[in-house]
């Protein structure tokens, strides 16, 4: 996906989360709307791939 498409989708998503009708429907469904931007989510995911090798090994042992 091209960078301009990603930016367009991110912008549309954030605008939707500010839309009065959307927020009213979310409120009716008792949903909290507390979005993270695409950039924030991208950083969080990237951080998951930067775990120390020893931690990855330990997690693997725990999950066996």
Secondary structure by P-SEA (a helix, b strand, c coil): ccaaaaaaaaaaaaaaaacaaaaaaaaaaccccccccaaaaaaaaaaaaaccaaaaaaaaaaac
